[in-house]
Amino acid sequence: MKQRIAFALIMGIITTGIISFTLISINIGFVEKFLSIWLRSWATSYAVVIPCILIIGPKVQVFVNTTFPEKALIDE
């Protein structure tokens, strides 16, 4: 469980940072208050994504595992 939480926190920081930076720069450009707008957007998206990763992530993992089961290696 600690690993899942650590993964969610780290992955959340990276993905929300990249996505919010990209979308803010595309939508408003590098205006005078860009940094404060971006940081507020980043914090909001981070607060939303962490629970999503923790709640939805395991369900997605089960779906992927059932959809793409690992095949046993056959020794020749």
C-alpha positions as CSV (number, residue, x, y, z in Angstrom):
1,M,0.0,0.0,0.0
2,K,2.9,2.4,0.7
3,Q,4.3,1.8,-2.7
4,R,0.9,2.5,-4.3
5,I,0.6,5.8,-2.4
6,A,4.2,6.8,-3.2
7,F,3.6,5.9,-6.9
8,A,0.4,8.0,-7.0
9,L,2.1,11.0,-5.4
10,I,5.1,11.0,-7.6
11,M,3.3,10.2,-10.8
12,G,0.7,12.8,-9.9
13,I,3.3,15.5,-9.5
14,I,5.0,14.6,-12.9
15,T,1.9,14.2,-15.0
16,T,-0.2,17.1,-13.6
17,G,2.9,19.4,-13.9
18,I,3.5,18.5,-17.5
19,I,-0.1,18.6,-18.6
20,S,-1.1,21.8,-16.7
21,F,2.1,23.6,-18.0
22,T,1.4,22.5,-21.6
23,L,-2.3,23.5,-21.5
24,I,-1.8,26.8,-19.8
25,S,1.0,27.8,-22.2
26,I,-1.2,26.8,-25.2
27,N,-4.3,28.5,-23.9
28,I,-3.0,31.8,-22.5
29,G,0.6,31.9,-23.5
30,F,3.5,33.1,-21.4
31,V,1.7,36.1,-19.9
32,E,2.9,38.1,-16.9
33,K,1.0,36.0,-14.3
34,F,1.8,32.7,-16.0
35,L,3.7,31.2,-13.1
36,S,0.9,31.9,-10.5
37,I,-1.8,30.7,-12.9
38,W,0.1,27.6,-13.7
39,L,0.9,26.8,-10.0
40,R,-2.8,27.3,-9.0
41,S,-3.8,25.0,-11.9
42,W,-1.2,22.5,-11.0
43,A,-2.3,22.4,-7.4
44,T,-5.9,21.9,-8.3
45,S,-5.2,19.2,-10.8
46,Y,-2.9,17.4,-8.3
47,A,-5.7,17.5,-5.7
48,V,-8.1,15.9,-8.2
49,V,-5.7,13.3,-9.7
50,I,-4.3,11.7,-6.5
51,P,-7.6,10.2,-5.4
52,C,-8.3,9.2,-9.0
53,I,-5.1,7.3,-9.2
54,L,-5.6,5.6,-5.9
55,I,-9.3,4.7,-6.6
56,I,-9.4,4.1,-10.3
57,G,-5.8,2.8,-10.7
58,P,-6.4,-0.7,-9.2
59,K,-9.5,-1.2,-11.3
60,V,-7.6,-0.2,-14.5
61,Q,-4.8,-2.6,-13.5
62,V,-7.3,-5.5,-13.1
63,F,-8.8,-4.6,-16.5
64,V,-5.4,-4.6,-18.2
65,N,-4.4,-7.9,-16.5
66,T,-7.6,-9.6,-17.7
67,T,-7.4,-8.1,-21.2
68,F,-3.8,-8.8,-21.7
69,P,-2.8,-11.9,-19.7
70,E,0.9,-12.8,-19.5
71,K,1.6,-15.9,-21.4
72,A,3.8,-18.5,-19.8
73,L,7.2,-18.9,-21.5
74,I,7.5,-22.3,-23.2
75,D,10.9,-23.9,-23.1
76,E,11.9,-25.4,-26.4
